[in-house]
Amino acid sequence: MTDYLIGIDLGTQGVKVAIYDVAGKCRGAAFRKSNLYQRNGMVTEDPDEQLSNLVDALYEVMSSTAIDPRRIAAMAVSGQMAGIVGVDNAGRHATYYDSWLDTRCAPYMKRMMEEAGDEIAGKTGSYPSYNHGPKILWWMDEHPDTYRKVAVFVQPAAYLAMRLCGLTAENAFIDRTYVHFSGFADNRADEWCTDLCMRFRVDKRKLPRIVEPDAIVGYLAPAMASPCGLVSGIPIVAGCGDTAASFLAAGATRPGICVDVAGTASVFATTTAGMVSDTESKTLACGQSVIKGLWHPYAYLNGGGMNIEWWQRNVVDTFSGERPFSVEELDRLSSAIAPSDHDPLFLPYLGGRVCPAQPDIRGGWFNVDWSHNAPSLYRAILESVALEYRYYLSVLERIAPGFSADEVRITGGGGKSNLWNQIKADALQLPVVRSDTEQEGAAMGAAMVAGKGVGLFDDLDLTAQSWATSGDAFRPDPGMKGLYERRLKQYVSITELLTINKSIKPVNYA
């Protein structure tokens, strides 16, 4: 009997492996931390280390659960969406993993924006950012010798799946949930755009075949099986991007359901019945849902959760003496503050602004006076993410007049903060529902996709609604609506003053 599924999430912080039964109960999980190499805008990882971490985590979860490996029906890998790995003909990496956090491709992002920004957004669903297109051009122009060795560019999750199966470049793949980040795709048609490739001199042969998330791409190779604690021949399903997997795990499988992925990056997504191209504010990307026919317009801060870690590590812990403050204590102190128009405003762009692509903008506090203290500034960090989300939602409401949001489902570590959840509910004037799933997020979504790929599930919508369980709900305070409308106008006005690219016009709230 094959009645267990393995979901793998190759995230920024590390690789998580979780094993589920067909009812959605997590039977075991393991995690291995990533080793990021960072210097002067460079953020990379060694693909061999990523593979080694995956193998170790698989072995641990199989050993700790004592589940017969012959009962594993399938496995799938979700992963970071905007970075790339160059692969040679043999299916081995010819480049390191060029992370989505790596900003060295910024000149090529600007070039793509200037030459064909609206066309790219109209075709792919997303403007160029620190994602596939600018990164491929960076390799092509800055490292032509390495570029020539690359047979195909893939995402890190696909690279791990290829190594598990022993696939060569000929069988490299990308599933359709990633292609809005590609810069060179016709997303509605699930194919590469010849015109865009020719415009930027990109060889289409270096782009992988586009597949369905639930497509079986190969089978676990004998050489990989034993080190992983598994048996050879287990089907490997393509999987999907980590945010798409998180949206699925949160049950965002029907129009109107929003998702807050409160992790290292703060991602706010909605669910629509059609593709939305934001050529006005150039803020929203729009990628395909795992469920065919649904789309996820979304935007993100590249360090929403990282800003809290930065504040705690570099400011609070440095000056608090022998006993550093925990995030829970900071939440408690900040919860005593009654929100008002006089509160500080924080711009959360410590790593540059991604949505829209304004890499030269940086963060800072505004509206600060002598009455404010550490809890006030900390609360402003939390509120900045809520204001960003409200701005994203306002953009969608403007370009898709018939859209109506119903609720926000939150997943990720930031969802543990009651204060942050309530701030988001008040700013958005929507209920925020916390996930109550033990192993929520991308690993669970990947496991669902794996089950669909081998026929254990017929309908991912019904599966997601069954697997996703809800916890606490945070109801919006109607009395806060006017305050947050005023706060949003202030916030947008400040970002407009700092905007480097004056062709990007924030939404008019007058």
Secondary structure, 3 states (H helix, E strand, C coil): CCCEEEEEEECCCEEEEEEEECCCCEEEEEEEECCCEEECCEEEECHHHHHHHHHHHHHHHHHHHCCCHHHEEEEEEEECCCCEEEECCCCCECCCEECCCCCCCHHHHHHHHHHHHHHHHHHHCCCCCCCHHHHHHHHHHHCHHHHHHCCEEECHHHHHHHHHHCCCHHHCEEECCCHHHCCCEEHHHCEECHHHHHHCCCCHHHCCEEECCCCEEEECCHHHHHHHCCCCCCEEECCCEHHHHHHHHCCCCCCCEEEEEECCCEEEECCECCCCCCCCCCCCEEEECCCCCCEEEEEEECCHHHHHHHHHHHHHHHHCCCCCCCHHHHHHHHHCCCCCCCCCEEECCCCCECCCCECCCCCEEECCCCCCCHHHHHHHHHHHHHHHHHHHHHHHHHHCCCCCCCEEEEECHHHHCHHHHHHHHHHHCCCEEEECCCCCCHHHHHHHHHHHHCCCCCCHHHHHHHHCCEEEEECCCHHHHHHHHHHHHHHHHHHHHHCCCCCCCCCCCC
